[in-house]
């Protein structure tokens, strides 16, 4: 225990003397959370579209005003269809609604009136949003205006209720999910440089000249960076709940327990990289490739796992962020769901133990290995 405590003390002093470790643990998460909060928004609000009205009846003019009053659309009135095509081509607007000159006449006679909606298909999601918004605004205008008596009542009345996120605010699941990304970067990037730095500076040879054991070296690396990582997780949670007011409905005890398992797994990934490569530059490159990209693209944060190709669906099963993202989003938005907590905790524990064994076996205590 004396040897282990001495190694832990040495590692803590190195962390405190190295400002880059503190920056990675606290400054990087702050910047990342700011980006996810203010720079990334999956809510398509205020999409700019063009309006061309060829029917100048008073009722149709109220339809044009309805597009202007929508919180989802920023409408610009055009007098020429050619100008609309040019604006879409130059990406000044994302779509257009064209009202033909016989629109009100057909409605007055009880006939089906045409409404042309043009969208920029280069952005598929935005194009779908514009179609939905235009249809919704037109239907709402029909139901509240002069022609509402012509609308047949539907045989089925639907009442939509949105659970857990009634405001449909994408930040409520993106920002908590970003904790998984930043923790992945911290856990892997910090530890991927630890052993490699020791070999490059020559301090590992001095350490191996003593009677230190492999398990003491491993624990001497795990424990200090685990403490630093958990402080970083607590800082992230503080930013989400206190600074950005993201609703939290779960248990803080459960949150930090599973976060500890997740961090334990990530430390194993980073230390395995560092032990195998023994070069800081290579270790940092591999850490970024093995940590950030899979955590962002394959964790389920940005893209649903079930919609991925089958190969990548199976690949995500060995990636720790997959289990933590689903857990932390549930913990923030739904509350503590024990089925999700236990399942993800078991997977993270198994992965963490396997990686810990790998670190132990890759930790050399002889210079001739």
C-alpha positions as CSV (number, residue, x, y, z in Angstrom):
1,X,0.0,0.0,0.0
2,X,2.9,2.4,0.7
3,X,4.3,1.8,-2.8
4,X,0.8,2.3,-4.3
5,X,0.1,5.5,-2.4
6,X,3.5,6.8,-3.4
7,X,2.8,6.1,-7.1
8,X,-0.6,7.8,-6.7
9,X,0.9,10.8,-5.1
10,X,3.5,11.0,-7.8
11,X,0.9,10.9,-10.5
12,X,-1.3,13.5,-8.8
13,X,1.7,15.9,-8.6
14,X,2.4,15.3,-12.3
15,X,-1.3,16.2,-13.1
16,X,-1.2,19.3,-11.0
17,X,2.1,20.4,-12.6
18,X,0.8,19.8,-16.1
19,X,-1.7,22.5,-17.1
20,X,-2.7,20.5,-20.2
21,X,-4.3,17.9,-18.0
22,X,-6.4,20.4,-16.3
23,X,-7.4,22.0,-19.6
24,X,-8.4,18.7,-21.1
25,X,-10.4,17.8,-18.0
26,X,-12.3,21.1,-17.5
27,X,-11.7,23.6,-20.3
28,X,-12.4,21.2,-23.1
29,X,-15.7,20.0,-21.6
30,X,-16.8,23.6,-21.1
31,X,-16.1,24.4,-24.7
32,X,-17.7,21.2,-25.9
33,X,-20.9,21.8,-23.9
34,X,-21.1,25.4,-25.2
35,X,-20.8,24.1,-28.7
36,X,-23.5,21.5,-28.2
37,X,-25.8,24.0,-26.4
38,X,-25.5,26.9,-28.8
39,X,-23.8,25.6,-32.0
40,X,-25.8,22.4,-32.6
41,X,-29.5,22.6,-33.0
42,X,-31.7,19.8,-34.5
43,X,-34.8,21.9,-34.1
44,X,-35.5,23.4,-37.6
45,X,-37.0,26.7,-36.6
46,X,-37.2,29.9,-38.7
47,X,-36.6,28.2,-42.0
48,X,-36.5,30.9,-44.7
49,X,-38.9,30.3,-47.6
50,X,-40.3,32.4,-50.4
51,X,-44.0,33.2,-51.0
52,X,-45.5,34.0,-54.4
53,X,-49.2,34.8,-54.3
54,X,-51.0,35.0,-57.6
55,X,-54.5,35.1,-56.0
56,X,-55.0,38.6,-54.4
57,X,-58.3,37.8,-52.6
58,X,-58.6,39.0,-49.0
59,X,-58.9,35.5,-47.7
60,X,-55.8,34.3,-49.4
61,X,-53.9,37.3,-48.2
62,X,-54.6,36.0,-44.6
63,X,-52.9,32.7,-45.7
64,X,-49.8,34.6,-46.7
65,X,-49.8,36.4,-43.3
66,X,-50.2,33.0,-41.6
67,X,-46.8,32.0,-43.1
68,X,-45.3,35.2,-41.8
69,X,-46.7,34.6,-38.2
70,X,-45.4,31.1,-37.9
71,X,-42.5,30.6,-35.4
72,X,-41.1,27.9,-37.7
73,X,-40.9,29.9,-40.9
74,X,-39.4,33.2,-42.0
75,X,-41.2,34.1,-45.2
76,X,-40.2,36.5,-47.9
77,X,-42.7,37.6,-50.5
78,X,-41.6,37.5,-54.1
79,X,-43.3,39.0,-57.2
80,X,-41.6,36.9,-59.8
81,X,-41.2,33.1,-59.9
82,X,-37.8,33.4,-61.6
83,X,-36.5,35.3,-58.6
84,X,-37.6,32.5,-56.4
85,X,-35.7,29.9,-58.4
86,X,-32.6,32.1,-58.3
87,X,-32.9,32.6,-54.5
88,X,-33.2,28.8,-54.0
89,X,-30.2,28.2,-56.3
90,X,-28.1,30.7,-54.3
91,X,-29.3,29.1,-51.0
92,X,-30.9,32.4,-49.9
93,X,-34.1,30.5,-49.2
94,X,-34.7,26.8,-48.6
95,X,-38.0,26.5,-50.3
96,X,-41.1,28.3,-51.7
97,X,-44.8,28.3,-51.6
98,X,-46.7,29.4,-54.8
99,X,-50.4,30.1,-54.6
100,X,-52.1,30.0,-58.1
101,X,-54.5,32.6,-59.2
102,X,-57.5,30.3,-59.1
103,X,-56.9,29.1,-55.5
104,X,-59.8,30.9,-53.8
105,X,-62.1,30.3,-56.7
106,X,-61.7,26.6,-56.6
107,X,-62.2,26.6,-52.8
108,X,-65.4,28.6,-53.1
109,X,-66.8,26.1,-55.5
110,X,-65.9,23.2,-53.2
111,X,-63.2,21.9,-55.5
112,X,-59.7,20.8,-54.6
113,X,-57.3,23.8,-54.8
114,X,-53.6,23.3,-55.7
115,X,-50.8,24.7,-53.6
116,X,-47.3,24.4,-55.0
117,X,-44.5,23.8,-52.5
118,X,-40.9,23.8,-53.8
119,X,-38.1,22.6,-51.6
120,X,-34.3,22.4,-51.8
121,X,-33.6,18.7,-51.9
122,X,-29.9,19.1,-51.2
123,X,-30.8,19.2,-47.5
124,X,-33.2,16.3,-47.1
125,X,-34.3,17.0,-43.5
126,X,-34.9,20.7,-44.1
127,X,-36.9,19.8,-47.3
128,X,-39.1,17.5,-45.3
129,X,-39.6,20.2,-42.6
130,X,-40.7,22.7,-45.1
131,X,-43.2,20.4,-46.6
132,X,-44.6,19.6,-43.2
133,X,-44.7,23.2,-42.1
134,X,-46.4,24.4,-45.3
135,X,-49.1,21.7,-45.1
136,X,-49.7,22.3,-41.4
137,X,-50.1,26.1,-41.8
138,X,-52.4,25.6,-44.8
139,X,-54.6,23.1,-43.0
140,X,-54.8,25.3,-39.9
141,X,-55.8,28.3,-42.1
142,X,-58.5,26.2,-43.7
143,X,-59.9,25.1,-40.3
144,X,-60.2,28.6,-38.9
145,X,-61.1,30.7,-42.0
146,X,-63.9,31.2,-44.4
147,X,-63.7,27.7,-45.9
148,X,-63.8,25.7,-42.7
149,X,-67.4,24.5,-43.5
150,X,-66.1,22.8,-46.6
151,X,-63.8,20.5,-44.6
152,X,-65.1,17.1,-43.9
153,X,-64.7,16.0,-40.3
154,X,-62.3,13.1,-40.0
155,X,-63.7,9.7,-38.8
156,X,-60.8,9.3,-36.4
157,X,-59.8,12.1,-34.0
158,X,-56.2,11.9,-32.9
159,X,-54.8,13.5,-29.8
160,X,-51.0,13.7,-29.7
161,X,-49.1,13.7,-26.4
162,X,-45.4,14.0,-26.2
163,X,-43.8,12.4,-23.2
164,X,-40.6,13.4,-21.4
165,X,-39.8,16.2,-23.9
166,X,-43.1,18.0,-24.5
167,X,-41.4,21.1,-26.0
168,X,-39.5,18.9,-28.5
169,X,-36.3,20.7,-27.5
170,X,-33.4,18.8,-29.0
171,X,-31.0,20.3,-26.5
172,X,-32.6,18.2,-23.8
173,X,-31.0,15.1,-25.2
174,X,-28.0,16.5,-27.1
175,X,-26.4,18.3,-24.2
176,X,-26.6,15.4,-21.7
177,X,-25.4,13.1,-24.5
178,X,-22.4,15.4,-25.0
179,X,-21.2,14.4,-21.6
180,X,-20.5,11.0,-23.1
181,X,-18.5,12.6,-25.9
182,X,-16.4,14.8,-23.6
183,X,-15.9,12.0,-21.0
184,X,-14.7,9.8,-23.8
185,X,-12.2,12.3,-25.0
186,X,-11.0,13.0,-21.4
187,X,-10.8,9.3,-20.3
188,X,-9.0,8.1,-23.5
189,X,-6.9,11.2,-24.4
190,X,-5.5,11.8,-20.9
191,X,-4.5,8.2,-20.2
192,X,-3.3,7.5,-23.8
193,X,-0.3,9.8,-23.1
194,X,0.5,8.7,-19.5
195,X,2.6,5.6,-20.1
196,X,4.0,6.8,-23.4
197,X,5.2,10.0,-21.7
198,X,6.9,7.9,-19.0
199,X,8.8,5.9,-21.7
200,X,9.8,9.0,-23.7
201,X,11.1,10.9,-20.7
202,X,13.0,7.8,-19.3
203,X,11.1,7.9,-16.0
204,X,9.7,4.4,-16.7
205,X,13.2,2.9,-16.6
206,X,13.8,4.5,-13.3
207,X,10.5,3.2,-12.0
208,X,11.2,-0.3,-13.2
209,X,14.6,-0.3,-11.4
210,X,12.7,-0.5,-8.1
211,X,10.7,-3.4,-6.7
212,X,7.4,-2.0,-8.0
213,X,4.9,-4.5,-9.3
214,X,2.8,-4.4,-12.5
215,X,-0.5,-4.2,-10.5
216,X,0.8,-1.2,-8.5
217,X,1.8,0.6,-11.7
218,X,-1.6,0.0,-13.2
219,X,-3.5,1.1,-10.2
220,X,-1.2,4.1,-9.8
221,X,-2.3,5.2,-13.2
222,X,-6.0,4.3,-12.9
223,X,-6.8,5.9,-9.5
224,X,-5.6,9.5,-10.1
225,X,-7.1,9.8,-13.5
226,X,-10.3,8.2,-12.3
227,X,-10.6,10.9,-9.7
228,X,-9.8,13.6,-12.2
229,X,-12.3,12.2,-14.7
230,X,-15.1,12.0,-12.1
231,X,-14.4,15.7,-11.2
232,X,-14.8,16.5,-14.9
233,X,-18.1,14.5,-15.1
234,X,-19.4,16.4,-12.0
235,X,-18.4,19.7,-13.7
236,X,-20.3,18.6,-16.9
237,X,-23.4,17.7,-14.9
238,X,-23.2,21.1,-13.1
239,X,-23.0,22.9,-16.5
240,X,-26.0,21.0,-17.8
241,X,-28.3,21.3,-14.8
242,X,-27.4,24.6,-13.2
243,X,-25.9,26.7,-16.0
244,X,-28.0,25.6,-18.9
245,X,-31.1,24.4,-16.9
246,X,-31.4,21.0,-18.7
247,X,-34.1,19.0,-16.8
248,X,-32.8,16.1,-14.7
249,X,-35.3,13.5,-13.5
250,X,-33.1,10.7,-12.3
251,X,-30.9,9.9,-9.4
252,X,-27.5,11.6,-9.0
253,X,-26.2,8.5,-7.1
254,X,-27.1,6.3,-10.1
255,X,-25.7,8.8,-12.5
256,X,-22.3,9.0,-10.9
257,X,-22.2,5.3,-10.3
258,X,-22.7,4.4,-13.9
259,X,-20.5,7.3,-15.0
260,X,-17.7,5.7,-12.8
261,X,-18.1,2.4,-14.7
262,X,-18.0,4.3,-18.0
263,X,-14.9,6.2,-17.0
264,X,-13.3,2.9,-15.7
265,X,-13.8,1.4,-19.2
266,X,-12.4,4.5,-21.0
267,X,-9.3,4.5,-18.8
268,X,-8.7,1.0,-19.9
269,X,-8.9,2.0,-23.6
270,X,-6.5,4.9,-23.1
271,X,-3.9,2.9,-21.0
272,X,-4.0,0.0,-23.5
273,X,-3.2,2.5,-26.3
274,X,-0.4,4.1,-24.3
275,X,1.1,0.8,-23.2
276,X,1.2,-0.7,-26.6
277,X,2.5,2.3,-28.6
278,X,4.8,4.0,-26.1
279,X,4.8,7.1,-28.3
280,X,2.8,10.2,-27.4
281,X,2.2,11.4,-30.9
282,X,1.0,8.1,-32.2
283,X,-1.0,7.5,-29.0
284,X,-2.8,10.8,-29.2
285,X,-3.7,10.2,-32.9
286,X,-5.0,6.7,-32.2
287,X,-6.9,8.0,-29.1
288,X,-8.7,10.7,-31.1
289,X,-9.6,8.2,-33.9
290,X,-10.7,5.4,-31.5
291,X,-12.4,7.8,-29.1
292,X,-14.0,10.8,-30.6
293,X,-15.3,9.6,-34.0
294,X,-17.0,6.4,-32.7
295,X,-18.4,8.2,-29.7
296,X,-19.9,10.9,-32.0
297,X,-21.0,8.8,-35.0
298,X,-21.7,5.4,-33.6
299,X,-23.0,6.0,-30.0
300,X,-26.6,6.8,-31.0
301,X,-26.3,10.4,-30.0
302,X,-26.6,11.9,-33.5
303,X,-27.8,8.9,-35.5
304,X,-30.2,6.1,-34.3
305,X,-28.3,2.8,-34.1
306,X,-31.2,0.8,-35.4
307,X,-31.0,2.8,-38.7
308,X,-27.4,1.9,-39.3
309,X,-26.2,-0.9,-41.5
310,X,-26.1,-4.3,-39.7
311,X,-22.3,-4.4,-39.5
312,X,-22.2,-1.1,-37.7
313,X,-25.0,-2.1,-35.4
314,X,-23.0,-5.1,-34.2
315,X,-19.8,-2.9,-34.1
316,X,-21.5,-0.5,-31.6
317,X,-21.8,-3.4,-29.1
318,X,-18.1,-3.2,-28.2
319,X,-18.2,0.6,-27.9
320,X,-18.6,2.0,-24.4
321,X,-20.3,5.3,-25.5
322,X,-23.2,3.3,-26.9
323,X,-24.2,2.2,-23.4
324,X,-23.5,5.4,-21.7
325,X,-25.4,7.6,-24.2
326,X,-28.7,5.6,-23.8
327,X,-28.3,5.6,-20.0
328,X,-27.6,9.3,-19.5
329,X,-30.3,10.5,-21.9
330,X,-32.8,8.3,-20.1
331,X,-31.5,9.5,-16.7
332,X,-32.0,13.1,-17.7
333,X,-35.2,13.0,-19.6
334,X,-37.1,10.0,-18.2
335,X,-35.7,9.2,-14.8
336,X,-34.1,6.1,-13.4
337,X,-35.2,3.2,-15.5
338,X,-33.7,0.2,-13.8
339,X,-33.8,-2.1,-16.8
340,X,-31.7,0.5,-18.8
341,X,-29.4,1.1,-15.8
342,X,-28.7,-2.5,-15.0
343,X,-28.2,-3.6,-18.6
344,X,-25.8,-0.8,-19.5
345,X,-24.0,-1.1,-16.2
346,X,-23.4,-4.9,-16.8
347,X,-22.0,-4.3,-20.3
348,X,-19.7,-1.5,-19.1
349,X,-18.4,-3.6,-16.2
350,X,-17.6,-6.5,-18.5
351,X,-15.8,-4.2,-20.9
352,X,-14.0,-2.4,-18.1
353,X,-12.7,-5.7,-16.6
354,X,-11.5,-7.0,-20.0
355,X,-9.7,-3.8,-20.7
356,X,-8.2,-3.7,-17.2
357,X,-6.8,-7.2,-17.7
358,X,-5.4,-6.0,-21.0
359,X,-3.6,-3.1,-19.4
360,X,-2.2,-5.4,-16.7
361,X,-0.8,-7.8,-19.3
362,X,0.6,-5.0,-21.5
363,X,2.4,-3.3,-18.5
364,X,6.0,-4.3,-18.7
365,X,8.1,-4.6,-15.5
366,X,11.2,-5.6,-17.4
367,X,13.3,-3.5,-19.8
368,X,14.1,-6.3,-22.1
369,X,10.4,-6.8,-23.0
